[in-house]
Amino acid sequence: LTDLPGELLELILCCDVLGAADIGRVSCTCRRLREACQPRGKVWRERFRLRWPSLLKYYSHSDSVSWLEEYKARHHAGLEAQRIVASFSKRFFSEHVPCDGFSDIETLGCPSHFFEDELMCILNMEGR
């Protein structure tokens, strides 16, 4: 892999068969592959696009974005959203919803569109 031209290496790493964990593992093998998987590069942007295509509208092509950090933040927001939604039935089973009932959503510390996107994913899951 390390002897391949950079463009071909990027095409391989952007393949939709590979997941984020695969890219993380590849980038740990050597300097050449770590540089190919740089956080602001095409590989992590493509991972983000493949996983959450509807979120790209929030970014400009001229922005200098750390796609690895955005991927991590969106993934973390998704896990938190799932945890919060799973706790709803326990917390709000009664008709009375406390005033501070949604305070954990407000203090997530992630962009609101990440949380909204995860909620839409949860609502659109089969069997729900």
N, C-alpha and C positions, 0 to 999 in steps of 0.2 A: 504493500500500500504506500509506503513512504517514498517509493521511486516514481510514483505516478505524478503527472503534472497537476498543479494546484486546481485547475478548473475541473479536471476529471475526478479528482479526489472530492471536491465539493459536491459534484453531481451524485457520487456514490453516497456520501454522507447525508445528502438531502432526500434520499430515497424514502418513500413513505412506509417501507417495511421496517425501518429502524425506528426505535422509540427514543425517548429522552434518556433513559437509563443506558441504552446502547451508545449514544453519543457521549455521554459522560464517561463510560468505560473506555471508549476509543481514545478520548482526549487524555486519559491518564497513562497511556502506553508509552508515548515518547513526545519530544518537543515538536516534531514536525506535525504530528496529528493534533496536538494541543493547539498549535497555531492555526490549523485548518478549522478547528472548532472554537475559534475565539468568540467571546461573549457578544460582541457587537457585529459579528459576521453573518454571512448568508445562512449558515447551517442552523444556528439557533433561531433565526428569523423564520426559516422554513418549518422548524419544529413547532414554533408558536402558531404559524399560519395553518398548519395541518391539524393541530389540536383544537384551536379556537378561531376559525376563519372569520367569524363575525366581528371580532375585536380589532382587526386591522384598520377599520375605518377611523379608529381613535388615534392613529399614528400618521405622521407625514413622512414621505420618503427622505426629506431633508433632515429629519430628526436624527440625532446621534443617540441611539437607544441601545442599552445593554439588553439584548434579547434573552440572554440567559437569566438575568435578574427579573425581567418581565415574566418569563416562563415560570420561574420559582414563585413570584408574587401571585400570579394567577392560580397556580396549582395550590398554593397555601390558602388563598381565598376560597377556592372550591372545597377544600377539606373543611374549613371553618363553616362555610355555608351549609354543608351536609350535616355537620355536627349540630348546628343551631336548629336546622329544620327537623332533625331527628328528636330534638328536645321539646319541640312545640306541643306535641300531644300530651306530654307529661305536665308541662307548665300551664297550658291554656285549655285544659279539659273542661274547666268550668266556664260559665258564660262571662265571668268577670275577668278581664285582662288587665293586669296591673299597669299603672302609668309607666313604670320603668321596664316593662316587659320586653321591649325591643332594644334596650340599652347595649346589649352585647353586639348587635348589628351595627350600631352607630359608632362603636369603638373598635371596629375591626382594623382600621388603619390601612386599608387597601382602597384603590379606586372603586367607586360605586359601580362602575360598569362591569368590573370583575364579578362582584356579588350578584348583580342582575343577570349576567350571563349564566352563572351557575344555577340560579333559580330557574331560569328558562330551560336549562338542561335537565333539571330535576323534574320540572313539569312535563317535559316532552318525552320522558323515559317511557318505554313500553310497560304496560301493566299498572300505570299510575292513573 
